[in-house]
Amino acid sequence: MGLFDKENTKPFLKEIENRRTIYKTETSISISDEELEELIEHIIKYMPSAFNSQSTRIVLLLNDNHRKFWDNTKTVLRDVMGPDRDFEPTNQRIEGFKHSYGTILYFEDEDVVKALQEKMPSYADNFANWSVQTNAMHQFAIWTALSSKGIGASLQHYNPLVDQITVQEFDIPASWKLVAQMPFGDIREEAADKEIQPTDNRFIVKK
């Protein structure tokens, strides 16, 4: 029987398959805040990292803090775009992210990375890349875990434009570098069908 036969579907692989980018979410979620916090904390504890650096930092924004982040983002983008450009499409996009239950901010602690670079100079050039890889694993694991609870999310990158105002607004340590933002909520509209390219040129097996 194949791996994906109905009688033999692997739950973990199925959760990977089910995870999608969901842009239209509700201002509610199917689990309690306590369960949400436990889910994220569990992933933070057990995600691998190079040399066990544990450099990823996460901030969970709920309620007014969540809405404030997207209001701040809108203010920054309006200033960057200036008065001569049509801001309405951007405004609608940001309002869509704001129409979520919360936002997860992903950071990397640059003090941790610098300390490792100084401690192991022969690997110094690699630690920044390894740090990004560690953060990406957190993003994917949390994203997939949310999806397993029926919660939709998308990954956004308004950094570095919003870095300064975010650090100031939420009292974030100066050494934390913003990497990504993930608005999430119950699914209001499912994702469209996804085109999956053949794996022939993406996966090579040598026996």
C-alpha contacts under 8 A as a table, 3 or more apart, distances in Angstrom:
res1	aa1	res2	aa2	distance
1	M	5	D	6.34
1	M	8	N	7.75
2	G	5	D	5.34
2	G	8	N	7.62
3	L	8	N	6.24
3	L	9	T	6.25
3	L	10	K	7.25
4	F	7	E	7.98
4	F	8	N	6.06
4	F	9	T	4.74
4	F	10	K	7.15
5	D	8	N	5.18
5	D	9	T	5.91
6	K	9	T	5.73
9	T	13	L	7.89
9	T	14	K	7.08
10	K	13	L	5.46
10	K	14	K	6.11
11	P	14	K	5.00
11	P	15	E	6.22
12	F	15	E	5.18
12	F	16	I	6.49
13	L	16	I	5.08
13	L	17	E	6.30
14	K	17	E	4.95
14	K	18	N	6.14
15	E	18	N	5.00
15	E	19	R	6.22
15	E	144	T	6.51
15	E	147	S	7.40
15	E	148	S	6.18
16	I	19	R	5.46
16	I	144	T	6.37
17	E	20	R	7.93
18	N	147	S	7.17
18	N	148	S	7.93
19	R	143	W	7.25
19	R	144	T	5.54
19	R	147	S	5.54
19	R	148	S	7.78
20	R	147	S	7.81
20	R	152	G	7.60
20	R	153	A	7.77
20	R	191	A	6.64
21	T	152	G	7.22
21	T	153	A	6.01
21	T	154	S	4.91
21	T	155	L	7.54
21	T	191	A	6.58
22	I	25	T	6.93
22	I	152	G	5.17
22	I	153	A	5.10
22	I	154	S	5.46
22	I	187	I	7.08
22	I	189	E	7.39
22	I	190	E	6.59
22	I	191	A	5.74
23	Y	96	G	7.31
23	Y	97	F	7.27
23	Y	152	G	7.75
23	Y	153	A	6.77
23	Y	154	S	5.99
23	Y	189	E	7.79
23	Y	191	A	7.83
24	K	96	G	6.66
24	K	97	F	7.80
24	K	99	H	7.92
24	K	187	I	6.61
24	K	188	R	5.33
24	K	189	E	5.47
24	K	190	E	7.80
25	T	96	G	7.97
25	T	99	H	6.68
25	T	100	S	5.44
25	T	101	Y	7.89
25	T	152	G	6.41
25	T	153	A	7.56
25	T	184	F	6.63
25	T	185	G	5.00
25	T	186	D	5.43
25	T	187	I	4.67
25	T	188	R	4.59
25	T	189	E	6.89
26	E	29	I	7.50
26	E	99	H	6.39
26	E	100	S	5.26
26	E	101	Y	6.52
26	E	185	G	5.13
26	E	186	D	4.96
26	E	187	I	6.08
26	E	188	R	5.54
27	T	99	H	5.88
27	T	100	S	4.45
27	T	101	Y	4.13
27	T	102	G	7.78
27	T	185	G	5.89
27	T	186	D	7.11
28	S	100	S	7.18
28	S	101	Y	5.17
28	S	185	G	5.65
28	S	186	D	5.71
29	I	32	S	7.51
29	I	101	Y	6.62
29	I	151	I	6.41
29	I	185	G	5.28
29	I	186	D	4.85
30	S	149	K	7.01
30	S	150	G	7.09
30	S	151	I	7.09
30	S	186	D	6.70
31	I	35	E	6.16
31	I	36	L	6.67
31	I	149	K	7.61
32	S	35	E	5.18
32	S	36	L	6.25
33	D	36	L	4.94
33	D	37	E	6.12
34	E	37	E	5.16
34	E	38	E	6.16
35	E	38	E	5.04
35	E	39	L	6.08
36	L	39	L	5.14
36	L	40	I	6.37
37	E	40	I	5.29
37	E	41	E	6.00
38	E	41	E	5.09
38	E	42	H	5.96
39	L	42	H	5.30
39	L	43	I	6.50
39	L	142	I	7.84
39	L	145	A	7.59
40	I	43	I	5.26
40	I	44	I	6.25
40	I	142	I	6.45
41	E	44	I	5.02
41	E	45	K	6.23
42	H	45	K	5.21
42	H	46	Y	6.48
43	I	46	Y	5.35
43	I	47	M	5.84
43	I	138	H	7.02
43	I	141	A	7.00
43	I	142	I	6.92
44	I	47	M	5.76
44	I	56	T	7.98
44	I	138	H	7.00
47	M	134	T	7.75
47	M	137	M	7.11
47	M	138	H	6.61
48	P	52	N	6.78
48	P	54	Q	7.68
48	P	134	T	6.91
49	S	52	N	4.90
49	S	53	S	5.70
49	S	54	Q	5.77
49	S	55	S	7.65
49	S	130	W	7.62
49	S	131	S	7.58
49	S	134	T	5.31
50	A	53	S	5.77
50	A	54	Q	7.92
50	A	127	F	7.91
50	A	130	W	6.20
50	A	131	S	7.46
50	A	134	T	7.39
53	S	112	V	7.05
53	S	113	V	7.85
55	S	108	E	5.66
55	S	109	D	5.38
55	S	110	E	7.78
55	S	112	V	5.98
55	S	113	V	7.13
55	S	131	S	6.79
55	S	134	T	7.74
56	T	106	Y	7.26
56	T	107	F	5.85
56	T	108	E	4.66
56	T	109	D	6.35
56	T	131	S	7.60
56	T	134	T	6.93
56	T	135	N	5.67
56	T	138	H	7.82
57	R	106	Y	6.13
57	R	107	F	4.85
57	R	108	E	5.66
57	R	109	D	6.62
57	R	176	W	7.37
58	I	104	I	6.89
58	I	105	L	5.66
58	I	106	Y	4.88
58	I	107	F	5.95
59	V	104	I	5.85
59	V	105	L	5.05
59	V	106	Y	6.73
60	L	102	G	7.38
60	L	103	T	6.15
60	L	104	I	4.70
60	L	105	L	6.37
61	L	65	N	5.39
61	L	66	H	4.67
61	L	102	G	5.60
61	L	103	T	5.14
61	L	104	I	6.10
61	L	105	L	7.60
62	L	65	N	5.53
62	L	66	H	4.77
62	L	67	R	7.82
62	L	101	Y	6.85
62	L	102	G	4.71
62	L	103	T	6.76
63	N	66	H	5.45
63	N	67	R	6.57
63	N	101	Y	7.37
63	N	102	G	6.83
64	D	67	R	5.08
64	D	68	K	5.85
65	N	68	K	4.98
65	N	69	F	6.24
66	H	69	F	5.37
66	H	70	W	6.87
66	H	98	K	7.33
66	H	101	Y	7.84
66	H	102	G	5.33
66	H	103	T	5.74
67	R	70	W	5.42
67	R	71	D	6.22
67	R	98	K	5.74
67	R	102	G	7.96
68	K	71	D	4.97
68	K	72	N	6.00
69	F	72	N	5.15
69	F	73	T	6.16
69	F	166	T	7.12
70	W	73	T	4.80
70	W	74	K	6.09
70	W	94	I	6.44
70	W	95	E	7.58
70	W	97	F	7.27
70	W	98	K	5.79
71	D	74	K	5.08
71	D	75	T	6.30
71	D	98	K	7.98
72	N	75	T	5.06
72	N	76	V	6.25
72	N	162	V	7.70
72	N	165	I	7.23
72	N	166	T	7.93
73	T	76	V	5.19
73	T	77	L	6.16
73	T	94	I	7.74
73	T	158	Y	7.61
73	T	162	V	6.11
74	K	77	L	5.17
74	K	78	R	6.05
74	K	90	T	7.98
74	K	91	N	6.76
74	K	94	I	6.57
75	T	78	R	5.21
75	T	79	D	6.36
76	V	79	D	5.24
76	V	80	V	6.24
76	V	161	L	7.11
76	V	162	V	6.76
77	L	80	V	4.96
77	L	81	M	5.99
77	L	161	L	7.84
78	R	81	M	5.25
78	R	82	G	6.03
78	R	83	P	7.78
78	R	87	F	6.81
79	D	82	G	5.25
79	D	83	P	7.97
81	M	84	D	7.68
81	M	85	R	6.28
81	M	87	F	7.55
82	G	85	R	6.31
83	P	86	D	7.82
86	D	89	P	7.24
87	F	90	T	5.41
87	F	91	N	6.02
88	E	91	N	4.82
88	E	92	Q	6.11
89	P	92	Q	5.20
89	P	93	R	6.30
90	T	93	R	5.06
90	T	94	I	6.22
91	N	94	I	5.27
91	N	95	E	6.08
92	Q	95	E	5.04
92	Q	96	G	6.13
93	R	96	G	5.08
93	R	97	F	6.62
94	I	97	F	5.12
94	I	98	K	6.16
95	E	98	K	4.83
95	E	99	H	6.10
96	G	99	H	5.07
96	G	100	S	7.49
97	F	100	S	5.96
97	F	183	P	5.90
98	K	183	P	7.56
100	S	103	T	7.68
100	S	183	P	6.18
100	S	184	F	5.51
100	S	185	G	5.01
100	S	186	D	7.91
101	Y	183	P	7.49
101	Y	184	F	5.90
101	Y	185	G	4.75
101	Y	186	D	7.72
102	G	183	P	5.75
102	G	184	F	5.68
102	G	185	G	6.85
103	T	181	Q	6.68
103	T	182	M	5.28
103	T	183	P	4.13
103	T	184	F	6.08
104	I	181	Q	5.76
104	I	182	M	4.93
104	I	183	P	6.37
104	I	184	F	7.93
105	L	178	L	7.26
105	L	179	V	7.75
105	L	180	A	6.10
105	L	181	Q	4.69
105	L	182	M	6.43
106	Y	135	N	7.24
106	Y	139	Q	7.59
106	Y	178	L	6.04
106	Y	179	V	5.49
106	Y	180	A	5.22
106	Y	181	Q	6.22
107	F	135	N	7.55
107	F	176	W	5.68
107	F	177	K	5.13
107	F	178	L	4.40
107	F	179	V	5.24
107	F	180	A	7.26
108	E	131	S	7.02
108	E	132	V	7.76
108	E	135	N	7.06
108	E	176	W	5.43
108	E	177	K	5.16
108	E	178	L	6.68
108	E	179	V	6.97
109	D	112	V	5.59
109	D	113	V	6.82
109	D	175	S	5.53
109	D	176	W	4.39
109	D	177	K	6.22
110	E	113	V	4.95
110	E	114	K	6.04
110	E	175	S	5.33
110	E	176	W	6.08
110	E	177	K	6.64
111	D	114	K	5.13
111	D	115	A	6.06
111	D	175	S	5.84
111	D	176	W	7.96
112	V	115	A	5.18
112	V	116	L	6.38
113	V	116	L	5.27
113	V	117	Q	6.25
113	V	127	F	6.26
113	V	128	A	6.70
113	V	131	S	7.22
114	K	117	Q	4.96
114	K	118	E	6.22
115	A	118	E	5.19
115	A	119	K	6.10
116	L	119	K	4.92
116	L	120	M	5.87
116	L	121	P	7.90
116	L	124	A	7.44
116	L	127	F	7.36
117	Q	120	M	5.32
117	Q	121	P	5.27
117	Q	123	Y	6.72
117	Q	124	A	4.35
117	Q	125	D	7.71
117	Q	127	F	6.64
118	E	121	P	5.51
118	E	124	A	7.26
120	M	123	Y	5.72
120	M	124	A	6.41
121	P	124	A	4.69
122	S	125	D	7.82
123	Y	126	N	5.47
123	Y	127	F	6.62
124	A	127	F	5.68
124	A	128	A	7.98
125	D	128	A	6.88
125	D	129	N	7.99
126	N	129	N	5.42
126	N	130	W	6.18
127	F	130	W	4.96
127	F	131	S	5.97
128	A	131	S	5.06
128	A	132	V	6.49
129	N	132	V	5.18
129	N	133	Q	6.34
130	W	133	Q	4.98
130	W	134	T	6.18
131	S	134	T	5.11
131	S	135	N	6.33
132	V	135	N	5.10
132	V	136	A	6.17
133	Q	136	A	5.05
133	Q	137	M	6.35
134	T	137	M	5.24
134	T	138	H	6.59
135	N	138	H	5.16
135	N	139	Q	6.29
135	N	179	V	7.94
136	A	139	Q	4.96
136	A	140	F	6.17
137	M	140	F	5.23
137	M	141	A	6.02
138	H	141	A	5.21
138	H	142	I	6.03
139	Q	142	I	5.44
139	Q	143	W	5.95
140	F	143	W	5.01
140	F	144	T	5.99
141	A	144	T	5.21
141	A	145	A	6.03
142	I	145	A	4.98
142	I	146	L	6.06
143	W	146	L	5.24
143	W	147	S	6.25
143	W	153	A	6.69
144	T	147	S	4.95
144	T	148	S	6.22
145	A	148	S	5.07
145	A	149	K	6.74
146	L	149	K	5.26
146	L	150	G	6.62
146	L	151	I	5.08
146	L	152	G	6.84
146	L	153	A	7.66
147	S	150	G	4.98
147	S	151	I	4.94
147	S	152	G	5.86
147	S	153	A	7.72
148	S	151	I	7.25
150	G	186	D	6.60
150	G	187	I	7.16
151	I	184	F	6.77
151	I	185	G	5.42
151	I	186	D	4.63
151	I	187	I	6.02
152	G	184	F	5.56
152	G	185	G	5.50
152	G	186	D	5.68
152	G	187	I	5.10
153	A	182	M	6.32
153	A	183	P	5.70
153	A	184	F	4.22
153	A	185	G	6.63
154	S	182	M	5.54
154	S	183	P	6.08
154	S	184	F	6.88
155	L	180	A	6.71
155	L	181	Q	5.84
155	L	182	M	4.73
155	L	183	P	7.23
156	Q	180	A	5.79
156	Q	181	Q	4.98
156	Q	182	M	6.03
156	Q	183	P	7.96
157	H	179	V	7.13
157	H	180	A	4.99
157	H	181	Q	6.11
158	Y	161	L	5.91
158	Y	162	V	6.13
158	Y	180	A	7.36
158	Y	181	Q	7.57
159	N	162	V	5.32
159	N	163	D	5.74
159	N	178	L	6.32
159	N	179	V	6.65
159	N	180	A	6.94
160	P	163	D	5.08
160	P	164	Q	7.99
160	P	178	L	7.22
161	L	164	Q	7.58
162	V	165	I	5.65
162	V	166	T	5.97
163	D	166	T	5.24
163	D	167	V	6.16
163	D	177	K	7.73
163	D	178	L	6.33
164	Q	167	V	5.30
164	Q	168	Q	6.27
165	I	168	Q	5.13
165	I	169	E	5.86
166	T	169	E	5.12
166	T	170	F	5.97
166	T	171	D	7.91
166	T	172	I	7.46
167	V	170	F	5.68
167	V	171	D	5.52
167	V	172	I	4.60
167	V	173	P	7.06
167	V	174	A	7.10
168	Q	171	D	5.35
168	Q	172	I	6.83
169	E	172	I	7.97
172	I	176	W	7.01
173	P	176	W	5.67
174	A	177	K	7.73
187	I	190	E	6.53
198	P	201	N	7.14
198	P	202	R	7.70
199	T	202	R	4.87
199	T	203	F	5.63
200	D	203	F	5.87
200	D	204	I	7.31
201	N	204	I	7.35
